[in-house]
Amino acid sequence: MAGNWIKTALGDVLTLQRGFDLPAQNRRSGTVPVVASTGIVGRHDKAPVKSPGVVIGRSGSIGGAQFITDDFWPLNTTLWVKDFKGNYPRFVYYLLCSIDFKGFNVGSGVPTLNRNHIHSLAVSIPSSYSEQKAIAHILGTLDDKIELNQQMNRNLEAIASAIFKSWFVDFDPVRAKLEGRQPVGMDAATTALFPDSFEDSSLGEIPKGWMLGSLANLCVVQGGFAYKSKDFMQEGGYPVIKIKNIREDGTVDIDDIQYIPNQIAHKTSDYWLKNGELVMAMTGATVGKFALILNRQLLSLLNQRVARISPLKKYGGFVWFVYCALLETDLVDQIISIADGSAQPNISASGIESARLVIPPDSLIKSFNQKANALFDKIISNRVESRTLIATRDTLLPKLMSGEIRVKEAEKILEDVA
């Protein structure tokens, strides 16, 4: 009955199976997710495994459970659950999430899991399917809300990028006025800010009255501070943003982060990062990788070889025009090409500032920033909420999966953050 837990071997809860070979050149156009040890890496037209599915990394990256809601193709770098043996699939996913598989690594060079070794691992699970389902529901509710926030943020950023591209890359409002049309979805006041003709430039036709300039016309770029390695701590103090913390998706990873003591942080206040500022990698293979600081409740510090990109004061502190320009123009390609050093590319603050682009009048930049700010304000709010949800999930996961707390206790905690 509900509430009874049993101790058993992992192999009695599930059967893991090695995935299937599918080289990239053999994949055909389709909607079936191709799942690697690190996540979905492509699509195919055939699914050898039915959903729902659970996958863990077998080679390269081990563990890191994934819950797959569509029929899928697990690659041979993964192990997938072939048989749930009557257990609730999403509970099994969270069970695998709660296990640290690093101790089962049998690879001498490349991290590798042997499914036969982990099948013998001792685990405890509820004997009741309904309790498994209730536990998965609590954790899944948190994960679903986190995913919803992430999807909403992707949509909001796509809207901001689409507006930028229409206004400042494709020049749609200018073309509409040139043809005697009202720009679609634009009010009269904003329409009046755009010219109704083009003029020649070294980059081709640009809207009349606009200029060819550089990032220096829009922002100030500052390199970070060289904090000493002996001063870094694993917790406490102020978090330091390093190159490794700048993710490919334009966010900052605050999970794998180091800290600097308060007294040192206070002496380097010129390197405090504020909400709404841009950071960019200045060294190595990731030169030009950038992210937004969008964390209302977290003050962080700028480390060496990471650039801060701050808008000029006349733009009211809004960096959205520059951020969208990095997304929608060739600015990042220019920055990468400016970086010197074949073995270890580097770029200076002035090098970043020298990247060129078409610049509209300040009135249009301010108008865009105001419009985009409403979108990014919601993005910030979603990220703050997601951080709370992630912290709650990560606290509940080991306690629920070990039976330390039961469903009713967790439901009360869930109500407080809902």
Secondary structure by P-SEA (a helix, b strand, c coil): cccbbbbbcccccbbbbbbbbbccccccccccccccccccccccccccccccbbbbbccccccbbbbbccccccccccccccccccccaaaaaaaaaaccccccccccccbbbcccccccbbbbbbccaaaaaaaaaaaaaaaaaaaaaaaaaaaaaaaaaaaaaaccccaaaaaaaaaccccccccaaaaaacccccccccccccccccccccccccbbbbbbcccccccccccccbbbbccccccccccccccccccccaaaaaaaccccccccbbbbbccccccccccccccccbbbbbcccbbbbbccccccccaaaaaaaaaccaaaaaaaaacccccbbbbcaaaaaabbbbbccaaaaaaaaaaaaaaaaaaaaaaaaaaaaaaaaaaaaaaaaaccccaaaaaaaaaaac
